[in-house]
Amino acid sequence: MHWDNRRLDDKKVVQLSDVEWNSMVQGLNKAGDVEQKEEIDRLMETTDSNLVHLLFDKGHSEYGNYNPLEQLRNHYDRIKYVI
């Protein structure tokens, strides 16, 4: 996962504080539980399309009550990985 939004010519690295790091980890752990259609749709609606993408897995899509073809149609531009 890449959290760095600096310009390519900016060489300064800003480290996360312990509080920021823990907040990020907690958020990622919660995001790991997202698998239902409504949750995926909300995640895609509320996150930055340049920073947050989907891994498409037909089996997980069906497990989360999301028609795989519908998920592809709804979020094609956010899918960066297919398994």
C-alpha angles and dihedrals in degrees: 000000000000119000099170115110098171124131113262092249094050108099097178112110117206112203122213116247118238089257092051091045093050091047091051093048092049090049093049091049090053091046088054088066093057109110110122119100094247092049094049092047092049092047091052092046095050104039132077109266090213092058109030122057139169133244105214116219116167093208094052090045091056092042088055092052092252118133102235094223091049091049090051091049094046098046107020092128092054097049111102100159134040126193 
